[in-house]
Amino acid sequence: MVHRFTRAGVDPLRMEIIGLGEYYPVADNATAEGRDRNRRVTIVVLQQNGHDSSDRRREDADTAVR
């Protein structure tokens, strides 16, 4: 996933990879179905500018009205 984001233009220094599946599985790794369920990616996006999304929508609306 990091490679995909990097190819899309995201600076790799702004990303972090943490592998938790070994320690926090959601299913038993003894079966193929369980291993498939444990192959998952969680993406957390954090704000950079301190504005919440409602602030951004208001700014966008204000710009559109002008």
PDB file as gemmi writes it, atoms N, CA and C in Angstrom:
CRYST1    1.000    1.000    1.000  90.00  90.00  90.00 P 1                      
ATOM      1  N   MET A   1       0.818  -1.185   0.000  1.00  0.00           N  
ATOM      2  CA  MET A   1       0.000   0.000   0.000  1.00  0.00           C  
ATOM      3  C   MET A   1       0.868   1.258   0.000  1.00  0.00           C  
ATOM      4  N   VAL A   2       1.973   1.212   0.737  1.00  0.00           N  
ATOM      5  CA  VAL A   2       2.863   2.378   0.757  1.00  0.00           C  
ATOM      6  C   VAL A   2       3.388   2.664  -0.639  1.00  0.00           C  
ATOM      7  N   HIS A   3       3.726   1.619  -1.381  1.00  0.00           N  
ATOM      8  CA  HIS A   3       4.213   1.809  -2.748  1.00  0.00           C  
ATOM      9  C   HIS A   3       3.140   2.460  -3.619  1.00  0.00           C  
ATOM     10  N   ARG A   4       1.905   2.038  -3.455  1.00  0.00           N  
ATOM     11  CA  ARG A   4       0.820   2.629  -4.247  1.00  0.00           C  
ATOM     12  C   ARG A   4       0.646   4.110  -3.918  1.00  0.00           C  
ATOM     13  N   PHE A   5       0.679   4.446  -2.624  1.00  0.00           N  
ATOM     14  CA  PHE A   5       0.550   5.851  -2.246  1.00  0.00           C  
ATOM     15  C   PHE A   5       1.742   6.658  -2.739  1.00  0.00           C  
ATOM     16  N   THR A   6       2.934   6.081  -2.676  1.00  0.00           N  
ATOM     17  CA  THR A   6       4.133   6.775  -3.149  1.00  0.00           C  
ATOM     18  C   THR A   6       4.034   7.050  -4.648  1.00  0.00           C  
ATOM     19  N   ARG A   7       3.612   6.052  -5.418  1.00  0.00           N  
ATOM     20  CA  ARG A   7       3.441   6.250  -6.860  1.00  0.00           C  
ATOM     21  C   ARG A   7       2.374   7.299  -7.163  1.00  0.00           C  
ATOM     22  N   ALA A   8       1.428   7.476  -6.241  1.00  0.00           N  
ATOM     23  CA  ALA A   8       0.369   8.478  -6.426  1.00  0.00           C  
ATOM     24  C   ALA A   8       0.811   9.863  -5.969  1.00  0.00           C  
ATOM     25  N   GLY A   9       2.058   9.976  -5.459  1.00  0.00           N  
ATOM     26  CA  GLY A   9       2.587  11.283  -5.119  1.00  0.00           C  
ATOM     27  C   GLY A   9       2.694  11.603  -3.640  1.00  0.00           C  
ATOM     28  N   VAL A  10       2.336  10.668  -2.763  1.00  0.00           N  
ATOM     29  CA  VAL A  10       2.459  10.917  -1.324  1.00  0.00           C  
ATOM     30  C   VAL A  10       3.912  10.697  -0.905  1.00  0.00           C  
ATOM     31  N   ASP A  11       4.462  11.646  -0.176  1.00  0.00           N  
ATOM     32  CA  ASP A  11       5.840  11.556   0.318  1.00  0.00           C  
ATOM     33  C   ASP A  11       5.953  10.372   1.274  1.00  0.00           C  
ATOM     34  N   PRO A  12       6.840   9.408   1.008  1.00  0.00           N  
ATOM     35  CA  PRO A  12       6.957   8.233   1.872  1.00  0.00           C  
ATOM     36  C   PRO A  12       7.347   8.580   3.311  1.00  0.00           C  
ATOM     37  N   LEU A  13       7.961   9.732   3.514  1.00  0.00           N  
ATOM     38  CA  LEU A  13       8.319  10.128   4.873  1.00  0.00           C  
ATOM     39  C   LEU A  13       7.096  10.535   5.690  1.00  0.00           C  
ATOM     40  N   ARG A  14       5.957  10.706   5.031  1.00  0.00           N  
ATOM     41  CA  ARG A  14       4.721  11.049   5.729  1.00  0.00           C  
ATOM     42  C   ARG A  14       3.908   9.810   6.084  1.00  0.00           C  
ATOM     43  N   MET A  15       4.441   8.624   5.779  1.00  0.00           N  
ATOM     44  CA  MET A  15       3.712   7.381   6.037  1.00  0.00           C  
ATOM     45  C   MET A  15       4.469   6.518   7.030  1.00  0.00           C  
ATOM     46  N   GLU A  16       3.718   5.665   7.693  1.00  0.00           N  
ATOM     47  CA  GLU A  16       4.310   4.749   8.660  1.00  0.00           C  
ATOM     48  C   GLU A  16       3.670   3.383   8.457  1.00  0.00           C  
ATOM     49  N   ILE A  17       4.492   2.355   8.527  1.00  0.00           N  
ATOM     50  CA  ILE A  17       4.000   0.988   8.376  1.00  0.00           C  
ATOM     51  C   ILE A  17       4.131   0.295   9.730  1.00  0.00           C  
ATOM     52  N   ILE A  18       3.036  -0.297  10.175  1.00  0.00           N  
ATOM     53  CA  ILE A  18       3.049  -1.046  11.431  1.00  0.00           C  
ATOM     54  C   ILE A  18       2.391  -2.388  11.162  1.00  0.00           C  
ATOM     55  N   GLY A  19       3.092  -3.468  11.408  1.00  0.00           N  
ATOM     56  CA  GLY A  19       2.537  -4.803  11.226  1.00  0.00           C  
ATOM     57  C   GLY A  19       2.023  -5.346  12.551  1.00  0.00           C  
ATOM     58  N   LEU A  20       0.711  -5.451  12.679  1.00  0.00           N  
ATOM     59  CA  LEU A  20       0.117  -5.917  13.929  1.00  0.00           C  
ATOM     60  C   LEU A  20      -0.572  -7.274  13.803  1.00  0.00           C  
ATOM     61  N   GLY A  21      -0.704  -7.774  12.587  1.00  0.00           N  
ATOM     62  CA  GLY A  21      -1.438  -9.012  12.358  1.00  0.00           C  
ATOM     63  C   GLY A  21      -0.934 -10.190  13.156  1.00  0.00           C  
ATOM     64  N   GLU A  22       0.358 -10.285  13.350  1.00  0.00           N  
ATOM     65  CA  GLU A  22       0.925 -11.399  14.109  1.00  0.00           C  
ATOM     66  C   GLU A  22       0.479 -11.355  15.567  1.00  0.00           C  
ATOM     67  N   TYR A  23       0.308 -10.161  16.087  1.00  0.00           N  
ATOM     68  CA  TYR A  23      -0.016  -9.997  17.502  1.00  0.00           C  
ATOM     69  C   TYR A  23      -1.496  -9.758  17.755  1.00  0.00           C  
ATOM     70  N   TYR A  24      -2.223  -9.286  16.750  1.00  0.00           N  
ATOM     71  CA  TYR A  24      -3.648  -9.001  16.888  1.00  0.00           C  
ATOM     72  C   TYR A  24      -4.444  -9.606  15.735  1.00  0.00           C  
ATOM     73  N   PRO A  25      -4.391 -10.935  15.585  1.00  0.00           N  
ATOM     74  CA  PRO A  25      -5.148 -11.542  14.489  1.00  0.00           C  
ATOM     75  C   PRO A  25      -6.648 -11.465  14.766  1.00  0.00           C  
ATOM     76  N   VAL A  26      -7.443 -11.382  13.699  1.00  0.00           N  
ATOM     77  CA  VAL A  26      -8.896 -11.391  13.850  1.00  0.00           C  
ATOM     78  C   VAL A  26      -9.457 -12.791  13.636  1.00  0.00           C  
ATOM     79  N   ALA A  27      -8.616 -13.698  13.164  1.00  0.00           N  
ATOM     80  CA  ALA A  27      -9.036 -15.081  12.918  1.00  0.00           C  
ATOM     81  C   ALA A  27      -7.853 -16.005  13.198  1.00  0.00           C  
ATOM     82  N   ASP A  28      -8.142 -17.303  13.251  1.00  0.00           N  
ATOM     83  CA  ASP A  28      -7.117 -18.305  13.519  1.00  0.00           C  
ATOM     84  C   ASP A  28      -6.245 -18.514  12.281  1.00  0.00           C  
ATOM     85  N   ASN A  29      -4.941 -18.423  12.448  1.00  0.00           N  
ATOM     86  CA  ASN A  29      -4.011 -18.606  11.330  1.00  0.00           C  
ATOM     87  C   ASN A  29      -3.798 -20.075  10.957  1.00  0.00           C  
ATOM     88  N   ALA A  30      -4.463 -20.993  11.645  1.00  0.00           N  
ATOM     89  CA  ALA A  30      -4.307 -22.414  11.349  1.00  0.00           C  
ATOM     90  C   ALA A  30      -5.040 -22.827  10.078  1.00  0.00           C  
ATOM     91  N   THR A  31      -5.970 -21.983   9.598  1.00  0.00           N  
ATOM     92  CA  THR A  31      -6.718 -22.317   8.384  1.00  0.00           C  
ATOM     93  C   THR A  31      -6.449 -21.272   7.309  1.00  0.00           C  
ATOM     94  N   ALA A  32      -6.623 -21.684   6.060  1.00  0.00           N  
ATOM     95  CA  ALA A  32      -6.435 -20.747   4.941  1.00  0.00           C  
ATOM     96  C   ALA A  32      -7.435 -19.595   5.038  1.00  0.00           C  
ATOM     97  N   GLU A  33      -8.676 -19.894   5.432  1.00  0.00           N  
ATOM     98  CA  GLU A  33      -9.690 -18.840   5.576  1.00  0.00           C  
ATOM     99  C   GLU A  33      -9.285 -17.842   6.660  1.00  0.00           C  
ATOM    100  N   GLY A  34      -8.772 -18.346   7.770  1.00  0.00           N  
ATOM    101  CA  GLY A  34      -8.328 -17.458   8.847  1.00  0.00           C  
ATOM    102  C   GLY A  34      -7.155 -16.585   8.414  1.00  0.00           C  
ATOM    103  N   ARG A  35      -6.203 -17.169   7.699  1.00  0.00           N  
ATOM    104  CA  ARG A  35      -5.063 -16.385   7.213  1.00  0.00           C  
ATOM    105  C   ARG A  35      -5.527 -15.304   6.242  1.00  0.00           C  
ATOM    106  N   ASP A  36      -6.510 -15.637   5.382  1.00  0.00           N  
ATOM    107  CA  ASP A  36      -7.055 -14.635   4.464  1.00  0.00           C  
ATOM    108  C   ASP A  36      -7.689 -13.478   5.231  1.00  0.00           C  
ATOM    109  N   ARG A  37      -8.421 -13.801   6.289  1.00  0.00           N  
ATOM    110  CA  ARG A  37      -9.065 -12.735   7.087  1.00  0.00           C  
ATOM    111  C   ARG A  37      -8.037 -11.864   7.791  1.00  0.00           C  
ATOM    112  N   ASN A  38      -6.880 -12.432   8.105  1.00  0.00           N  
ATOM    113  CA  ASN A  38      -5.843 -11.671   8.810  1.00  0.00           C  
ATOM    114  C   ASN A  38      -5.008 -10.795   7.876  1.00  0.00           C  
ATOM    115  N   ARG A  39      -5.153 -10.982   6.583  1.00  0.00           N  
ATOM    116  CA  ARG A  39      -4.459 -10.118   5.623  1.00  0.00           C  
ATOM    117  C   ARG A  39      -5.330  -8.892   5.396  1.00  0.00           C  
ATOM    118  N   ARG A  40      -5.040  -7.866   6.133  1.00  0.00           N  
ATOM    119  CA  ARG A  40      -5.870  -6.667   6.049  1.00  0.00           C  
ATOM    120  C   ARG A  40      -5.004  -5.433   6.185  1.00  0.00           C  
ATOM    121  N   VAL A  41      -5.518  -4.321   5.710  1.00  0.00           N  
ATOM    122  CA  VAL A  41      -4.812  -3.047   5.780  1.00  0.00           C  
ATOM    123  C   VAL A  41      -5.767  -2.039   6.406  1.00  0.00           C  
ATOM    124  N   THR A  42      -5.270  -1.305   7.371  1.00  0.00           N  
ATOM    125  CA  THR A  42      -6.032  -0.210   7.957  1.00  0.00           C  
ATOM    126  C   THR A  42      -5.289   1.071   7.627  1.00  0.00           C  
ATOM    127  N   ILE A  43      -5.996   2.022   7.068  1.00  0.00           N  
ATOM    128  CA  ILE A  43      -5.383   3.297   6.703  1.00  0.00           C  
ATOM    129  C   ILE A  43      -5.989   4.381   7.583  1.00  0.00           C  
ATOM    130  N   VAL A  44      -5.130   5.098   8.276  1.00  0.00           N  
ATOM    131  CA  VAL A  44      -5.559   6.201   9.133  1.00  0.00           C  
ATOM    132  C   VAL A  44      -5.016   7.484   8.523  1.00  0.00           C  
ATOM    133  N   VAL A  45      -5.895   8.420   8.231  1.00  0.00           N  
ATOM    134  CA  VAL A  45      -5.494   9.692   7.648  1.00  0.00           C  
ATOM    135  C   VAL A  45      -5.622  10.760   8.724  1.00  0.00           C  
ATOM    136  N   LEU A  46      -4.531  11.447   8.993  1.00  0.00           N  
ATOM    137  CA  LEU A  46      -4.518  12.507   9.988  1.00  0.00           C  
ATOM    138  C   LEU A  46      -4.471  13.856   9.310  1.00  0.00           C  
ATOM    139  N   GLN A  47      -5.105  14.829   9.902  1.00  0.00           N  
ATOM    140  CA  GLN A  47      -5.088  16.182   9.364  1.00  0.00           C  
ATOM    141  C   GLN A  47      -3.717  16.802   9.542  1.00  0.00           C  
ATOM    142  N   GLN A  48      -3.355  17.618   8.613  1.00  0.00           N  
ATOM    143  CA  GLN A  48      -2.091  18.310   8.721  1.00  0.00           C  
ATOM    144  C   GLN A  48      -2.281  19.748   9.167  1.00  0.00           C  
ATOM    145  N   ASN A  49      -3.376  20.380   8.736  1.00  0.00           N  
ATOM    146  CA  ASN A  49      -3.515  21.820   8.928  1.00  0.00           C  
ATOM    147  C   ASN A  49      -4.300  22.230  10.165  1.00  0.00           C  
ATOM    148  N   GLY A  50      -4.842  21.289  10.930  1.00  0.00           N  
ATOM    149  CA  GLY A  50      -5.567  21.638  12.139  1.00  0.00           C  
ATOM    150  C   GLY A  50      -7.020  22.008  11.916  1.00  0.00           C  
ATOM    151  N   HIS A  51      -7.473  22.079  10.650  1.00  0.00           N  
ATOM    152  CA  HIS A  51      -8.880  22.352  10.359  1.00  0.00           C  
ATOM    153  C   HIS A  51      -9.627  21.033  10.312  1.00  0.00           C  
ATOM    154  N   ASP A  52     -10.862  21.043  10.774  1.00  0.00           N  
ATOM    155  CA  ASP A  52     -11.634  19.826  10.572  1.00  0.00           C  
ATOM    156  C   ASP A  52     -12.352  19.916   9.235  1.00  0.00           C  
ATOM    157  N   SER A  53     -12.952  18.825   8.807  1.00  0.00           N  
ATOM    158  CA  SER A  53     -13.537  18.787   7.469  1.00  0.00           C  
ATOM    159  C   SER A  53     -14.686  19.784   7.330  1.00  0.00           C  
ATOM    160  N   SER A  54     -15.402  20.081   8.420  1.00  0.00           N  
ATOM    161  CA  SER A  54     -16.490  21.049   8.306  1.00  0.00           C  
ATOM    162  C   SER A  54     -15.932  22.438   8.018  1.00  0.00           C  
ATOM    163  N   ASP A  55     -14.763  22.765   8.569  1.00  0.00           N  
ATOM    164  CA  ASP A  55     -14.114  24.045   8.255  1.00  0.00           C  
ATOM    165  C   ASP A  55     -13.761  24.100   6.778  1.00  0.00           C  
ATOM    166  N   ARG A  56     -13.222  23.008   6.229  1.00  0.00           N  
ATOM    167  CA  ARG A  56     -12.827  22.945   4.825  1.00  0.00           C  
ATOM    168  C   ARG A  56     -14.055  23.116   3.932  1.00  0.00           C  
ATOM    169  N   ARG A  57     -15.165  22.464   4.280  1.00  0.00           N  
ATOM    170  CA  ARG A  57     -16.381  22.595   3.469  1.00  0.00           C  
ATOM    171  C   ARG A  57     -16.875  24.035   3.480  1.00  0.00           C  
ATOM    172  N   ARG A  58     -16.804  24.711   4.641  1.00  0.00           N  
ATOM    173  CA  ARG A  58     -17.221  26.106   4.716  1.00  0.00           C  
ATOM    174  C   ARG A  58     -16.327  26.979   3.862  1.00  0.00           C  
ATOM    175  N   GLU A  59     -15.002  26.729   3.907  1.00  0.00           N  
ATOM    176  CA  GLU A  59     -14.062  27.509   3.083  1.00  0.00           C  
ATOM    177  C   GLU A  59     -14.351  27.302   1.608  1.00  0.00           C  
ATOM    178  N   ASP A  60     -14.604  26.049   1.218  1.00  0.00           N  
ATOM    179  CA  ASP A  60     -14.911  25.748  -0.179  1.00  0.00           C  
ATOM    180  C   ASP A  60     -16.200  26.431  -0.611  1.00  0.00           C  
ATOM    181  N   ALA A  61     -17.201  26.433   0.249  1.00  0.00           N  
ATOM    182  CA  ALA A  61     -18.477  27.066  -0.070  1.00  0.00           C  
ATOM    183  C   ALA A  61     -18.302  28.573  -0.206  1.00  0.00           C  
ATOM    184  N   ASP A  62     -17.519  29.172   0.713  1.00  0.00           N  
ATOM    185  CA  ASP A  62     -17.264  30.606   0.631  1.00  0.00           C  
ATOM    186  C   ASP A  62     -16.573  30.982  -0.677  1.00  0.00           C  
ATOM    187  N   THR A  63     -15.610  30.161  -1.094  1.00  0.00           N  
ATOM    188  CA  THR A  63     -14.882  30.423  -2.328  1.00  0.00           C  
ATOM    189  C   THR A  63     -15.814  30.308  -3.532  1.00  0.00           C  
ATOM    190  N   ALA A  64     -16.707  29.330  -3.505  1.00  0.00           N  
ATOM    191  CA  ALA A  64     -17.628  29.107  -4.623  1.00  0.00           C  
ATOM    192  C   ALA A  64     -18.618  30.264  -4.761  1.00  0.00           C  
ATOM    193  N   VAL A  65     -18.972  30.895  -3.622  1.00  0.00           N  
ATOM    194  CA  VAL A  65     -19.960  31.983  -3.649  1.00  0.00           C  
ATOM    195  C   VAL A  65     -19.355  33.248  -4.224  1.00  0.00           C  
ATOM    196  N   ARG A  66     -18.068  33.456  -4.005  1.00  0.00           N  
ATOM    197  CA  ARG A  66     -17.411  34.703  -4.443  1.00  0.00           C  
ATOM    198  C   ARG A  66     -17.374  34.847  -5.909  1.00  0.00           C  
TER     199      ARG A  66                                                      
END                                                                             
